[in-house]
Amino acid sequence: MSTMFCHMNRQKMLGLLLVTAVALGATGCGSEDEKPSAVSSTTTTAAPTTTEAAGISTDTLFPDGLRGLRYCEVLLLSEDDGSFRADVYNTLGLTDCPQDQWDALDAGAITAERDVTATILNGPRYWTLDEIVQLEERERVESTFGELPMFLAATVELGETLPEQTPYTERHVARQTVFRFDAGTEVHELTAPDGRRYVMQSFSHIFDDSQTLDTLAGLGDHLELPEGWTFASRVLDEQLDVLSADGVATVVQDDLQNTYQRIDEGTNR
């Protein structure tokens, strides 16, 4: 494992990687009391298998919608000649990430078995959107972590430096997707001082496992919002499609690691 990585501020690293996932843990470095989610001392993994799959809308797999669906992610961080990459594996469509199976994962053991720089366990998380539309076809790669089957949801090139990540700071994720919220859905939004708006795509149980769809409307009373930022909830009169702008999504996280995507010009409002 890279000596440079192990001496980095762990929270900076964690915050950066969590926003790179299909939505946006613990790592192989650091002490046990630093880990925000419990892990056991054992895990088994299987080598990836590859199948072909067309890019499709998730309403084909989830006709009742994704809203409230639980998922988890495993992020494998690799370093090659000073450049970092994260492979993001997701349970969506394969399992609802049972808590006992999630708790049984050990980031350090996965790091050693997969021969990567570090592993981050991101979850459990829950979707607040209704549907994801994938705009491009891609090869489907599946793998198993412990007892949890997952698929490779994204590979993110992080570059040579790992910038500091703080809540309410924009980060950019390359993906070709539409995040869809149906008419009648309650959405939860952050608004920056300059008027930019961000709609929540998922909420997290990493730091607060009491969060549910029903409690999110009161989240503003619990967030440490920066000066000029506001949080509000509303029920949509019409469908809201949040698009990646030129293949890049702009996301932020709040201080509970709930994730929001910026509503850019051209998005259905």
N, C-alpha and C positions, 0 to 999 in steps of 0.2 A: 504493500500500500504506500502511496506517495507520502513522504514525510511532510511535504508542503501542505497536503490536504489535511493531515491529522492535526496540524498546528493552526489551521484556520478556525475562525470563530464559527462554531457549529450552527448557531442560529442563522447566521448569514447564509450559509450553504443550504440549510433546510428551506429557508424562505424562498431562495431563488428557484430551487428545483420544484417545489410544490406548485408553482404557477405554470410549469412547462407541460403538465399533463393534459390529456384530453379535457379535462376540466382544469385544475391544479388541484410523527414518524420517529423514526429512530435511525441512527446511522451506525456504521461500523466503527466509528471513532467516538471517543468521549466516554464519560463514566456512566454507570447505570442510573444515577439519580438525575441525569440530564435528559433521559429519554421521556418524551411526552406520551408514549404509548407503551403498554406492558408487552414484553416479549419473554418467551421461554428460552431455555438453553439449547434446544434441539430443533432441527428442521431437516427436511429432505427436499431435493429439487430434481427435476427431470430436464433433460436436454430439450431445446425447442424443436417443434415439428412445424412444417410449413404446409399450408393448403391454399388454394386459390379462392378468392372471394371478391365479388364485385362490390363497389361502393354503393350502399343502399341507404334508404331512409330507415331510421330505427322504428318507425311505425309498423314496418313489416314484421319485426321481431317482437315489438311491444305495442299491440293495438290499443291497449288501455293507457299508453303514455309512459314516460319515464319519471314523471313527477313523484317524488318520495322514494324512488328506487335506491336501494343501498348498494354501494360498491366500494372496492378498495383498490389501491395501486401499489405496485412495487417498482421503484425506480433504480435502475442499475447505472451507476456513474462510471465512465471509463475515461482514461487519460491517455492520449497518444501524441508524443512529441510536443507536450505542453498544451495541447488542445483538448477540451473536455466535451463529452457527449453523454446524454442521458437517454437510455432506452426505457420507455414507460409502459409497463404491463398493467392491464386493467381487467377486472372480473366481469365487466358488463356482459350480460347475455349468457354467462357460463355458471355463475353462482351469485348468491346474495351476500357472500363473504361472512359466513357464520363466525361469531365472535371467538369461539374456542379455537377454530382453525387459524384465525388471524392472530390471536395471542400466541399461538405456537410458533409463529415465524421468528427467526432470529436473524437480524440484519447482518451481524458479523459472520455467521455461518454461511449465509447466502453469498456474501462478498468473497469468502474463501472458495466456495464451491464453484462459483461462476467466474472466478479469476478476474474480478473487476476492482476498481479503485474503492468504491463504497456502495452501500445499498441504503435506500431510504424507504421506509414503510409509510405510505400516505393514506390514512383512513382510520376508521370508516368515514365515508362521505355519502351524501344523499343529493340527488338531482332536484333542482327546483324548476327545471324546464320541462316541457312536454315531449319534445322530439328533437333528435339530432339528424340533420340531413348531410350526408357525406357527399361532397361534390366531385370526388375523383375516385377512380378504382385503385385499389392497392392490394398488394399481396398480404395474405393473412398468416401471421406467425403465432402459434400457440405454445405455451409452456406451462409447467406446473411448479408451484412454490409450496412446499409442504404438501397439504392436501388441497390447495386452492388452484384450480385451473384458471389461466389468464391468457389474454392475447396481447400482442404488441400493438398498443394504441398509437404511439408516436415515438419518433426518434428525434431528439432535439440537439442541435449543434450549439454548444455554449461558448465556444471560442476559447481564447487563451487566458482570459481573466474571468473571475467570478465576482461580479459586483455585489455590493452590500444590498440586501433586501430589507426594506422596512414596510410596515403596513401602509396602505393608501399611496403606494408608489407604483407607477405604471411599469409593466413588463410586457414584452412582445413575444407571441407564440406563433410559429408558422403552422397553419392548418387550413384546409379547404373545407369549411363546414358552415352550416346554418344552424344556429341554436333557436329553436322555435318555441314560443309561448302562445298557447291557444287563447282565443277570446274567452273571457270569464275567469281566467287564471289570475290569482293574486301574485303580483311580482313585487320584489323588494329592491330598492334602488339607492345607490349612493350618488350624490351630486357634489362635484368639486366646486371650489370658489369661482372658477371661470365658467361654470355652467355645464361642463362635461358630465354626462350621466353614465352610470354603470349599473347593469342589471345582474342580480345574483343568479349564478348558474348552478351553484351547489353550496350546501352548508356542511360543516365539518364537526366530527366528534373527537377531534384530536385533542382539543383543550377543554371543550364543554360538551359532555355527552347528554346534557339535558335539552339540547336544542332539538326542536321538531318543527314540522311545517306550521303547526298551530301557534308556536311561540315566536316565529320570526317577525311578525308585525310589531312586536314590542322590543325588537333587538336594539333600536336606537337608544334605549335607556341603559344599555349595558356596554355599548361600544365607547372606546376612548377616541372620539372623532377629532381630527385636527381642526384648528381654527378655520372656519369658513365652510367646512364640510357638513352635509346634512344626510340623514337617512329617512326614507319614507316608503310606505307601501301603498299600492293601488291595485284595483281590479281592472283588467284590460277590457276595453270596449270592443277591440278588434285584435286580430292575430298580430303578434310581434315577432318578426324575424330579425335576429341579430347576426349579421354577416361578418366574416373575416374580410377586412379591407385589403384587396390585392393579395390575398392568401396569408395575411397576418392579422391575428386577433390581439387586441390590447386589453390586458386584464390587470386587476388589482385584487389584493386580499385585505380584509379588515383585520383587526387584532385578534380575532378568534379563528383566523385562517378560513373563513368563508370566502368564496371566490366569485368575482363579478367580471363581466365583460363589458367594455365600453360600447355604447350605442353610437355608431358612427353615421355620418351623413349618407343617405341612401338606404338606411335601414328602415323597414316598415315600423312606424311609431304608433 
